[in-house]
Amino acid sequence: MKFEDKIRQMKGKEKIIMLTAYDYQMAKILDEVGVDLILVGDSLGMVFQGYTDTKKVTMDDMIYHTKAVARGAKNTPVIGDMPIHSYDTVETALKNAQLFLDAGANGVKIEGNKPEIIEALIAAKVPVMGHVGLLPQTAQAYKVRGKTAEEAKQIFQDAVEIDGYGVFSIVLECIPENLAKRITENVNAPTIGIGAGKYCDGQVLVINDMLGLDESFTPKYLKRYANLNKTIKNAVKRFMKEVRLGAYPDEEHTYH
């Protein structure tokens, strides 16, 4: 069975788990614990490259990280996040989507309602994940979308239309829970929420965020499942202390 058909069949039955990864080791860990999807997110611009948004991420960046992730994900489908300007035209989108597939991705994600682009990709047998609500590539500010009746109506309409193009899932980012619920109940594709409440068919988080690597990033939707910032700092401090005291390397860790 194609992975996208398996994901579609999970709608309303079992929650879909998607997490981001940007390197071989993290992808290998996520693959071993059995997440449903790994997203090579353009969020790497923020958590890996240190930018304030995703707008500077290039195709070269994405392909480099996709190759690394694909080497670690032996069993888990990998989705490549199409970066800004990589799908401005049908020709560009088809070319870049193929680069993702050649790099080891199983499908791509597109932000916003792009009928011509999405339909062309699906016609070319490229599985497409949609994305509505907050769209980081074009957003002027990171805030909840769909709080006004007009904006909620547009997001709902976009989701329904994207569903009609044949996407295998739709990311709902930073929208009110009741809007996410209404979308989930009115589209055939499973929805995957991030800051969209509990009624979505699945959930996604940026792996660096849920592991607590950056203590300064505190959006309301984020739940930290570890505090690696503290763990790593403590480990490094221990290493520094032992080296300076001459306690490392000791006999156990020395070759003779």
Backbone torsions as a table, in degrees:
resi	resn	phi	psi	omega
1	MET	NA	137.3	176.7
2	LYS	-64.7	145.2	-176.2
3	PHE	-60.3	-37.8	-177.7
4	GLU	-66.4	-31.4	176.4
5	ASP	-70.6	-37.5	177.4
6	LYS	-62.8	-42.1	178.8
7	ILE	-64.6	-43.3	178.4
8	ARG	-59.3	-39.4	-177.4
9	GLN	-71.1	-13.9	179.2
10	MET	-79.8	-14.3	-177.8
11	LYS	-56.3	127.2	177.7
12	GLY	74.2	1.4	-176.8
13	LYS	-117.5	-51.2	-176.4
14	GLU	-140.7	134.3	-178.0
15	LYS	-65.1	133.5	179.1
16	ILE	-85.3	131.7	179.5
17	ILE	-110.1	118.8	175.5
18	MET	-127.1	136.7	174.8
19	LEU	-133.7	156.1	176.9
20	THR	-85.5	157.5	170.6
21	ALA	-151.6	151.3	-176.9
22	TYR	-131.5	-0.3	-177.2
23	ASP	-147.9	167.0	-176.0
24	TYR	-60.0	-48.5	-174.1
25	GLN	-64.9	-42.9	179.4
26	MET	-67.8	-39.7	178.1
27	ALA	-61.9	-39.5	179.5
28	LYS	-63.0	-41.3	178.7
29	ILE	-64.3	-48.0	-179.1
30	LEU	-63.3	-36.9	178.0
31	ASP	-64.7	-41.0	-177.6
32	GLU	-69.5	-31.4	179.6
33	VAL	-87.1	-11.1	170.6
34	GLY	89.3	35.2	172.9
35	VAL	-64.3	160.0	-175.9
36	ASP	-81.2	-35.6	-177.9
37	LEU	-144.2	145.3	171.9
38	ILE	-115.8	125.6	178.2
39	LEU	-103.4	121.3	170.0
40	VAL	-85.0	89.8	-171.0
41	GLY	-80.6	148.5	173.2
42	ASP	-71.5	-1.2	170.3
43	SER	-59.9	-12.4	176.2
44	LEU	-59.8	-24.5	176.7
45	GLY	-59.2	-32.4	-178.8
46	MET	-92.8	-50.8	-172.5
47	VAL	-84.6	-19.9	-178.0
48	PHE	-109.9	-39.3	-175.5
49	GLN	-97.9	-17.6	176.0
50	GLY	87.3	15.6	175.0
51	TYR	-80.3	168.2	179.8
52	THR	-88.4	-10.4	178.0
53	ASP	-153.2	-170.3	-176.4
54	THR	-99.7	4.4	-169.5
55	LYS	-72.6	-14.3	-179.6
56	LYS	-100.3	0.2	-178.2
57	VAL	-72.1	134.3	-177.2
58	THR	-109.4	169.3	174.5
59	MET	-62.8	-39.7	178.5
60	ASP	-58.3	-42.5	176.8
61	ASP	-58.7	-49.3	-174.8
62	MET	-65.7	-40.4	-179.1
63	ILE	-67.9	-40.0	177.4
64	TYR	-56.3	-49.6	-177.2
65	HIS	-72.7	-34.3	178.5
66	THR	-63.2	-41.0	178.4
67	LYS	-61.3	-42.8	-180.0
68	ALA	-64.2	-45.9	-179.5
69	VAL	-63.7	-43.5	-178.3
70	ALA	-61.5	-31.9	177.8
71	ARG	-68.4	-27.1	-179.4
72	GLY	-91.1	-25.5	-176.9
73	ALA	-94.9	88.0	-176.6
74	LYS	-76.4	-29.2	-174.1
75	ASN	-122.0	-16.2	-174.1
76	THR	-96.4	130.8	177.0
77	PRO	-60.7	137.1	-179.6
78	VAL	-109.5	129.0	178.8
79	ILE	-109.3	126.5	178.2
80	GLY	-92.3	127.1	179.7
81	ASP	-82.0	113.2	-179.9
82	MET	-67.5	118.1	-176.4
83	PRO	-75.6	169.3	-179.0
84	ILE	-54.1	137.6	179.1
85	HIS	71.3	2.9	179.7
86	SER	-86.7	-4.8	179.0
87	TYR	-140.4	37.8	-179.8
88	ASP	-68.5	-30.7	177.3
89	THR	-129.6	162.8	178.8
90	VAL	-60.2	-44.9	-178.9
91	GLU	-60.4	-44.9	179.3
92	THR	-65.1	-42.6	-179.2
93	ALA	-62.3	-44.3	-179.6
94	LEU	-64.2	-42.6	179.6
95	LYS	-63.2	-47.0	-176.8
96	ASN	-72.7	-35.4	176.5
97	ALA	-61.9	-38.6	178.7
98	GLN	-65.3	-35.1	176.4
99	LEU	-62.6	-38.7	176.8
100	PHE	-63.7	-45.6	-179.6
101	LEU	-63.8	-41.0	178.4
102	ASP	-64.2	-28.0	-179.7
103	ALA	-81.2	-8.0	177.7
104	GLY	115.0	-0.8	177.8
105	ALA	-73.4	153.4	178.0
106	ASN	-100.4	-13.9	179.6
107	GLY	-169.2	-180.0	-178.9
108	VAL	-133.1	159.6	175.3
109	LYS	-114.2	137.8	-179.3
110	ILE	-122.1	132.0	176.2
111	GLU	-85.2	133.4	171.6
112	GLY	86.4	176.2	-178.4
113	ASN	-90.0	97.2	-177.7
114	LYS	-122.4	79.1	-172.3
115	PRO	-53.7	-54.1	-175.8
116	GLU	-61.6	-41.5	-178.1
117	ILE	-67.8	-51.1	-176.9
118	ILE	-63.0	-44.6	-178.5
119	GLU	-65.5	-36.3	178.8
120	ALA	-66.9	-40.8	179.0
121	LEU	-64.6	-45.3	-179.5
122	ILE	-66.0	-36.9	176.6
123	ALA	-63.8	-28.9	178.7
124	ALA	-87.6	12.3	177.5
125	LYS	69.0	29.5	175.3
126	VAL	-100.5	113.8	177.6
127	PRO	-62.2	131.5	-176.2
128	VAL	-120.9	132.1	171.8
129	MET	-101.4	129.0	178.8
130	GLY	-85.9	174.2	-177.4
131	HIS	-159.8	117.0	178.4
132	VAL	-130.9	171.0	-176.1
133	GLY	97.6	-131.7	173.4
134	LEU	-69.2	124.4	179.5
135	LEU	-114.7	96.9	-172.3
136	PRO	-56.1	-31.0	-176.8
137	GLN	-66.7	-28.1	-177.6
138	THR	-118.2	-7.2	-176.7
139	ALA	-68.6	138.2	175.4
140	GLN	-83.7	-22.4	179.2
141	ALA	-149.1	147.4	178.0
142	TYR	-88.3	100.3	179.2
143	LYS	-151.8	165.8	-178.4
144	VAL	-62.6	136.2	177.0
145	ARG	-107.9	155.4	175.4
146	GLY	85.9	20.1	179.7
147	LYS	-83.2	-24.8	175.0
148	THR	-92.0	154.3	-178.6
149	ALA	-59.9	-40.1	-178.2
150	GLU	-65.7	-45.6	-179.1
151	GLU	-68.6	-38.4	178.5
152	ALA	-62.9	-40.5	179.2
153	LYS	-62.4	-42.0	-179.5
154	GLN	-66.9	-42.5	179.6
155	ILE	-64.4	-42.3	178.1
156	PHE	-61.2	-46.0	-179.5
157	GLN	-63.2	-42.3	178.7
158	ASP	-61.3	-44.0	-179.4
159	ALA	-62.2	-44.2	179.6
160	VAL	-64.1	-41.1	-179.3
161	GLU	-68.5	-43.4	178.0
162	ILE	-60.8	-40.6	177.1
163	ASP	-58.2	-39.8	-179.8
164	GLY	-66.8	-23.8	178.9
165	TYR	-74.7	-19.1	177.6
166	GLY	106.7	21.0	176.6
167	VAL	-64.1	151.6	-177.0
168	PHE	-89.2	-10.2	175.6
169	SER	-168.7	164.9	-178.8
170	ILE	-136.6	123.6	173.6
171	VAL	-79.9	130.1	175.3
172	LEU	-111.5	111.7	-173.8
173	GLU	-112.2	125.7	173.2
174	CYS	49.6	61.8	174.3
175	ILE	-130.6	158.7	179.2
176	PRO	-59.0	146.5	-176.5
177	GLU	-58.5	-39.5	-177.9
178	ASN	-66.6	-33.2	176.8
179	LEU	-69.6	-42.3	178.1
180	ALA	-62.1	-38.5	178.7
181	LYS	-63.3	-44.2	-178.8
182	ARG	-65.7	-40.1	177.7
183	ILE	-64.5	-47.6	-178.7
184	THR	-57.0	-38.0	-178.7
185	GLU	-77.4	-12.6	-174.3
186	ASN	-117.7	7.4	175.6
187	VAL	-122.9	153.4	178.5
188	ASN	-81.0	-33.2	180.0
189	ALA	-73.4	143.8	175.4
190	PRO	-66.9	144.8	177.9
191	THR	-100.5	143.8	178.8
192	ILE	-124.3	115.2	-172.0
193	GLY	-94.5	149.3	166.9
194	ILE	-141.7	104.4	-172.5
195	GLY	72.0	34.8	-177.8
196	ALA	-129.1	14.2	174.4
197	GLY	85.6	-177.0	-169.5
198	LYS	-88.6	-7.8	-174.1
199	TYR	-88.4	-0.5	176.8
200	CYS	-70.2	162.0	-179.9
201	ASP	-77.5	-10.8	178.9
202	GLY	-165.2	179.1	-179.4
203	GLN	-137.9	150.0	175.2
204	VAL	-135.5	143.7	170.4
205	LEU	-137.0	156.4	171.2
206	VAL	-74.1	126.3	-173.0
207	ILE	-57.7	-39.6	179.9
208	ASN	-62.5	-34.8	-179.4
209	ASP	-71.9	-47.8	-176.2
210	MET	-71.3	-18.9	176.2
211	LEU	-91.9	-1.4	173.8
212	GLY	71.9	38.3	179.2
213	LEU	-78.2	-28.0	-179.8
214	ASP	-120.3	106.7	-176.6
215	GLU	-71.7	-15.9	-176.9
216	SER	-85.0	-13.4	-178.2
217	PHE	-93.0	109.3	-172.2
218	THR	-135.4	53.9	175.3
219	PRO	-65.3	155.8	-175.3
220	LYS	-59.0	-36.7	-174.6
221	TYR	-73.7	-16.8	-171.7
222	LEU	-80.7	123.3	170.5
223	LYS	-110.7	126.0	178.8
224	ARG	-87.5	127.6	-179.7
225	TYR	-100.5	-0.7	175.1
226	ALA	-160.7	167.2	175.0
227	ASN	-126.6	72.5	-176.8
228	LEU	-69.0	-22.6	176.6
229	ASN	-56.9	-49.7	-179.5
230	LYS	-69.0	-42.3	-178.7
231	THR	-61.1	-45.0	-179.0
232	ILE	-66.9	-44.6	179.4
233	LYS	-60.1	-42.2	179.6
234	ASN	-64.2	-39.8	179.5
235	ALA	-65.1	-43.5	-179.8
236	VAL	-65.3	-40.7	178.7
237	LYS	-62.4	-39.1	178.5
238	ARG	-63.8	-43.9	178.6
239	PHE	-60.5	-47.6	179.5
240	MET	-57.8	-45.0	-177.8
241	LYS	-63.9	-45.5	-176.9
242	GLU	-67.2	-37.2	178.6
243	VAL	-65.8	-44.6	-178.3
244	ARG	-68.2	-28.7	178.1
245	LEU	-86.7	-8.0	-177.1
246	GLY	80.7	12.7	-179.0
247	ALA	-82.1	-18.2	175.6
248	TYR	-132.2	133.0	0.6
249	PRO	-79.5	140.2	177.4
250	ASP	-96.3	-172.2	-176.3
251	GLU	-61.0	-39.1	-178.1
252	GLU	-62.4	-29.0	-174.6
253	HIS	-111.0	28.9	-178.7
254	THR	-125.3	136.4	176.3
255	TYR	-84.0	145.2	175.4
256	HIS	-132.4	NA	NA
